[in-house]
Amino acid sequence: MIIRTIIAAILAIPAYCYALRYNMHMFQLNGYKNDEHPKWLRKNLRQQWLLVFTGVLGILRILASLLPDGLGRSIALWTADVLVILTLLLVRLVYRAMKRLNTKSKFNYTPRVKRMITTIVLLTVFVLAACILIPLLSGAAKSGFINLVTGWSLFSNASQEGFPGFLPGVILLLISLQLVFNLISNVINHPIEKGINQHYINDAKRKLKSVPGLQIIGVTGSYGKTSVKFYLQTLLQGKYNVLVTPESYNTPMGIVKTIRGSLKPNHEIFICEMGARHVGDIKEDTDIVHPHHGVITSVGPQHLETFHSMENIQKTKFELADALPEGGKLFLNGDNEYIQQQAKNYKNKIFYYSDAESAKRTAGYHAKDVAVSQLGTEFTVVTPEGEEERFQMRLVGAHNVINVVGAIAVAHQFGMSLKELKIPVRRIQPVEHRMKMREQGNVTIIDDAYNSNPVGSKAAVETLAMFDGIRILVTPGMVELGDKEDEYNFKFGTYAADCCDYILIVGKKNRESIYQGVMSKNFPEERCKTFDKLEEALSFAYAIKGQGHKYVLLENDLPDNY
């Protein structure tokens, strides 16, 4: 039995590491949130059935080691040990494969992750040491005192071979506990993480105060905030020294990292993206940076699973407006009904930006005479004072026009004339995975894969409809919409049916609701296909025959934790 135990221990090391890595990656994607991760576990437990089975087998293996001596015990242990070895091999193979498949969001070995892994390993070592030493000490004691104190006399049978016979079962349990060890380590490490974060936050605040005259612009919204942030950078950097939070850095520690690592004494403007998944998240950001001005790009049904209601989303986005000082300028998307409703409660100096129709209700900056082509978009911007200027840009999509008008409004209020802004607007580049176009022979890929929401997905397929050719949608649908997820995906199917020639649905999560929406519009069944993998859908799209250029819209790409 010692040999079998040693074999199991050797095989357990890679199985343990792969299971730990996968579950830590998922925990990272879920934002290290102990309230959100259990919900994810419940929804995705079938994907990790192997760890559940491993835990059950571990318990059975421990029980087998407690059987009285005899032939039955020997047979049970032999059978259980064979299953243990096979299971460990299977765990290694499955979780190694899952590591290779999860490539959309890279697993970052941040200092926090390293501390959590250290805690998990120490917990594991402690349990293993206890399981080995206590039975050995119990068996070595001549009196029953240790047995009496520890309560481990039940394991005397398991110790008779000179090695804890139930150890293989404990090993399996420790591997299966990777499902929850990240939650436990997060609780244990919480005081340490809180202290470290507060130190970094205080240092970031100190650094902000050390840059005299720095103007801070907060940018938030259910969608469009990252795009507006980079558009603003392009427009303002012609006149000012500008710092922006990189990529999608929009959490408190992402903002702090940007300030501590990138802010220089000669910076004049800091454009800070602020994200939220819970009520109070924006306030947490504003308490760090104290913005002078704010941009709210949109309010819509995103992250409803954590916000629970549209009212909570509205209030959270306007936490940015609450934080502005007297005289601070607030730039609002006038096309958004939720924003218009909430804005009535504020007395800030508000500048709306919108399309021509909404401008009738909300006087402000607006776009008119929009013309979209494969080469980009042309539009005219009108200021609140009636000044007009014609602009050209490489971006496509009506929602991109509104976002750029918002950036123009901010830059104009920062002293840049419309004429000054014409060339910077031409220089605006598509933000990665946000309606970015790239040519591949006779196929144009429109990459809108970063994130999808009800408003953005509708705008994306309506933009696709403007192109003259074979219009193909590839999508897995939308997530994190709470109880309305099926409803919004059904509606998305109806919009897509009106705008697309082919609709290719990827994955199983939203397949039925999108498909039903498409079919409700009498869309040709042979042109609406379902696929398990993105690669399969793209292969089908490239193989479609017909007259004209092909346009393939990649709308949303679910992260690895979906």
Residue pairs with C-beta under 8 A, 6 or more apart in sequence:
1 77
1 81
1 161
1 163
1 165
2 161
2 162
2 163
4 81
4 84
4 85
4 168
5 81
5 163
5 165
5 167
5 168
7 85
8 81
8 84
8 85
8 88
8 167
8 168
8 171
9 167
9 168
9 171
11 85
11 88
11 89
11 92
12 88
12 171
12 172
12 174
12 175
14 92
14 96
15 88
15 89
15 91
15 92
15 95
15 175
16 124
16 174
16 175
16 178
18 91
18 92
18 95
18 96
18 98
18 99
19 51
19 91
19 95
19 175
19 178
20 117
20 120
20 178
20 181
21 95
21 99
21 107
22 95
22 98
22 99
22 102
22 178
23 48
23 178
23 179
23 181
23 182
24 107
24 113
24 116
24 117
24 182
25 102
25 107
25 560
26 37
26 40
26 44
26 560
26 561
27 37
27 182
27 183
27 186
28 107
28 108
28 110
28 113
29 105
29 559
29 560
29 561
30 36
30 37
30 40
30 561
31 251
31 277
32 112
32 186
34 183
34 186
34 187
36 277
36 306
37 182
37 183
38 183
39 305
40 561
41 48
41 179
41 180
44 561
45 52
48 179
50 87
50 90
50 91
50 94
51 91
51 175
51 176
51 178
51 179
52 176
52 179
53 87
54 87
54 91
54 172
54 173
54 175
54 176
55 172
55 173
55 176
55 177
57 80
57 83
57 84
57 87
57 169
57 172
58 168
58 169
58 170
58 171
58 172
58 173
58 175
58 176
59 169
59 173
60 80
60 169
61 80
61 81
61 83
61 84
61 166
61 168
61 169
61 172
62 166
62 169
62 170
62 173
63 169
64 73
64 76
64 77
64 80
64 169
65 77
65 155
65 157
65 158
65 165
65 166
65 169
66 154
66 155
66 157
66 158
66 166
67 73
67 76
67 157
68 157
69 157
69 160
73 157
77 165
80 168
80 169
81 168
84 168
84 169
84 171
84 172
87 172
88 172
88 175
91 175
101 560
102 560
103 560
104 557
104 558
104 559
104 560
105 559
105 560
112 189
112 193
115 189
115 192
115 193
116 182
116 185
116 186
116 189
117 185
119 185
119 188
119 189
120 178
120 181
120 182
120 184
120 185
123 181
123 184
123 185
124 174
127 170
127 174
128 167
128 170
128 171
128 174
131 164
131 166
131 167
131 170
132 164
132 167
134 150
134 152
135 152
135 155
135 156
135 158
135 159
135 164
135 166
136 159
136 164
137 146
138 146
138 147
138 150
138 152
138 153
138 155
138 156
138 159
139 156
139 159
139 160
141 147
144 153
146 152
147 153
147 156
155 164
155 166
157 165
158 164
158 165
158 166
159 165
164 170
197 252
197 253
197 256
200 253
200 256
200 257
200 260
201 252
201 256
201 288
203 256
203 260
204 255
204 256
204 259
204 260
204 288
205 288
207 259
207 260
207 263
208 214
208 216
208 259
208 263
208 270
208 289
208 290
210 265
211 263
211 264
211 265
211 267
213 268
214 267
214 268
214 269
214 270
215 268
215 269
215 270
215 292
215 293
215 414
216 269
216 270
216 272
216 289
216 290
216 291
216 292
216 293
217 232
217 269
217 270
217 271
217 272
217 291
217 292
217 293
217 294
217 295
217 410
218 272
218 274
218 285
218 286
218 289
218 291
218 293
218 294
218 295
218 320
218 323
219 225
219 228
219 229
219 232
219 271
219 272
219 273
219 274
219 294
219 295
219 297
220 250
220 273
220 274
220 275
220 276
220 282
220 294
220 295
220 296
220 297
220 317
220 320
221 228
221 295
221 296
221 297
221 298
221 299
221 317
221 333
222 297
222 298
222 299
222 300
222 301
222 302
222 303
222 313
222 317
222 453
223 297
223 298
223 300
223 302
223 451
223 453
223 455
223 456
224 297
224 298
224 333
224 399
224 402
224 403
224 456
225 250
225 273
225 274
225 275
225 295
225 297
225 298
226 247
226 248
226 250
226 273
226 431
226 434
226 450
227 297
227 400
227 403
227 431
227 434
228 295
228 297
228 403
228 406
228 407
229 244
229 245
229 271
229 273
230 244
230 428
230 429
230 431
231 403
231 404
231 406
231 407
231 428
232 242
232 244
232 271
232 295
232 407
232 410
232 411
233 242
233 244
233 271
234 407
234 424
234 427
234 428
234 429
235 407
235 408
235 410
235 411
235 416
235 421
235 424
235 425
235 428
236 242
236 269
236 271
236 410
236 411
236 414
236 416
238 416
238 420
238 423
238 424
239 414
239 415
239 416
239 420
240 268
240 269
240 414
241 264
241 266
241 267
241 268
241 269
242 267
242 268
242 269
242 270
242 271
243 258
243 262
243 263
243 264
243 267
243 269
243 270
243 271
244 270
244 271
244 272
244 273
245 254
245 255
245 258
245 271
245 272
245 273
246 258
246 262
248 273
248 275
249 255
249 257
249 258
249 273
250 273
250 274
250 275
250 285
251 275
251 285
252 284
252 285
252 288
255 272
255 274
255 285
255 288
255 289
256 288
258 272
259 270
259 289
263 270
269 414
270 289
272 285
272 289
272 291
274 281
274 282
274 285
274 286
274 320
275 281
276 282
276 303
276 316
276 317
277 303
277 306
277 307
278 306
278 307
278 316
279 307
279 312
279 315
279 316
280 316
280 319
281 316
282 316
282 317
282 319
282 320
282 323
283 319
283 322
283 323
286 319
286 320
286 322
286 323
287 323
290 323
290 325
291 320
291 323
291 324
291 328
292 324
292 325
292 328
293 324
293 328
293 329
293 330
293 331
293 410
294 320
294 321
294 323
294 324
294 328
294 329
294 330
294 331
295 330
295 331
295 332
295 406
295 410
296 317
296 318
296 320
296 321
296 330
296 331
296 332
296 333
296 339
297 333
297 403
297 406
298 333
298 336
298 339
298 455
299 310
299 313
299 314
299 317
299 336
299 338
299 339
299 342
300 313
300 336
300 338
300 453
300 454
300 455
301 310
301 313
301 453
301 454
301 481
301 484
301 488
302 313
302 453
302 480
302 481
303 313
303 480
304 310
304 313
304 480
304 481
304 482
304 483
304 484
305 480
305 481
305 482
306 480
307 313
307 316
308 482
310 338
313 338
314 338
314 341
314 342
315 342
317 339
317 342
318 342
318 345
318 346
321 330
321 346
321 348
324 330
324 348
327 349
328 348
328 349
329 348
329 349
329 351
329 413
330 346
330 348
330 349
330 350
330 351
331 350
331 351
331 352
331 353
331 406
331 409
331 410
331 413
332 339
332 340
332 343
332 350
332 351
332 352
332 353
333 339
333 352
333 353
333 354
333 402
333 406
334 340
334 352
334 353
334 354
334 358
334 359
334 361
334 362
334 364
334 366
335 354
335 355
335 358
335 402
340 361
340 362
343 350
351 364
351 365
351 384
351 409
351 413
352 358
352 359
352 362
352 363
352 364
352 365
353 364
353 365
353 366
353 402
353 405
353 406
353 408
353 409
354 362
354 364
354 365
354 366
354 367
354 402
354 405
355 366
355 367
355 368
355 370
355 398
355 401
355 402
356 366
356 367
356 368
356 382
358 366
359 366
359 382
363 384
364 384
364 409
365 381
365 382
365 383
365 384
365 405
365 406
365 408
365 409
365 412
366 381
366 382
366 405
367 379
367 380
367 381
367 382
367 401
367 402
367 405
368 379
368 380
368 382
369 378
369 379
369 380
370 377
370 378
370 379
370 398
370 401
371 377
371 378
371 379
372 396
372 397
372 398
372 463
372 466
374 396
374 437
374 444
374 467
375 394
376 392
376 393
376 394
376 395
376 396
377 392
377 393
377 395
377 396
377 397
377 400
377 401
378 390
378 391
378 392
379 390
379 391
379 401
379 405
380 388
380 389
380 390
380 391
381 388
381 389
381 391
381 405
381 408
381 418
382 388
383 412
383 418
387 418
388 418
389 418
389 419
389 421
389 422
391 404
391 408
391 421
391 422
391 425
391 426
392 422
392 425
392 426
393 400
393 404
393 425
393 426
393 428
394 426
394 428
394 429
394 430
395 401
395 404
395 428
395 430
395 435
396 435
396 437
396 446
396 463
396 466
397 435
397 459
397 460
397 463
398 459
398 462
398 463
399 455
399 456
399 459
400 435
404 425
404 428
408 418
408 421
408 425
411 421
411 424
412 418
412 421
430 436
430 437
431 450
432 447
432 450
433 447
433 448
433 449
433 450
433 557
434 447
434 448
434 450
435 446
435 447
435 448
435 460
435 463
436 446
436 447
436 448
437 444
437 445
437 446
437 447
438 444
438 445
438 447
439 445
442 549
442 550
443 541
443 542
443 549
443 550
443 551
443 552
444 467
444 469
444 549
444 550
444 551
444 552
445 552
445 554
446 460
446 463
446 464
446 551
446 552
446 553
446 554
447 554
448 456
448 460
448 553
448 554
448 555
448 556
449 554
449 555
449 556
449 557
450 557
451 556
452 460
452 475
452 477
452 478
452 555
452 556
453 478
454 478
454 481
454 488
454 491
454 492
457 475
457 478
457 492
457 495
457 555
457 556
458 492
458 495
460 553
460 555
461 473
461 492
461 495
461 496
461 498
461 499
461 500
461 553
461 555
462 495
462 499
464 471
464 473
464 499
464 500
464 551
464 553
465 471
465 498
465 499
465 500
467 549
467 551
468 548
468 549
469 548
469 549
469 550
469 551
470 501
470 502
470 544
470 546
470 547
470 548
470 549
470 550
470 551
471 499
471 500
471 501
471 502
471 551
471 553
472 500
472 501
472 502
472 503
472 504
472 541
472 544
472 550
472 551
472 552
472 553
473 496
473 499
473 500
473 502
473 503
473 504
473 553
473 555
474 504
474 506
474 534
474 537
474 538
474 541
474 552
474 553
474 554
474 555
475 492
475 496
475 503
475 504
475 505
475 506
475 514
475 553
475 554
475 555
475 556
476 505
476 506
476 507
476 509
476 510
476 534
476 556
476 557
476 558
476 562
477 489
477 492
477 505
477 507
477 509
477 510
477 511
477 513
477 514
477 556
478 485
478 488
478 489
478 492
478 510
478 556
479 485
479 509
479 510
479 558
479 562
481 488
481 489
485 510
485 513
486 510
486 513
487 513
489 510
489 513
489 514
489 517
490 513
490 514
490 516
490 517
490 520
491 517
492 514
492 517
493 503
493 513
493 514
493 515
493 516
493 517
493 518
493 519
493 520
493 521
494 517
494 518
494 520
494 521
496 503
496 514
496 517
496 518
497 503
497 517
497 518
497 520
497 521
497 523
498 521
500 553
501 527
502 527
502 528
502 529
502 541
502 544
503 514
503 518
503 523
503 527
503 528
503 529
504 528
504 529
504 530
504 531
504 537
504 540
504 541
505 511
505 514
505 515
505 528
505 529
505 530
505 531
505 537
506 530
506 531
506 532
506 533
506 534
506 537
507 532
507 558
508 532
509 558
509 562
511 530
515 528
515 530
518 528
519 525
519 528
529 537
529 540
531 537
531 540
534 557
538 552
541 550
541 552
542 550
544 550
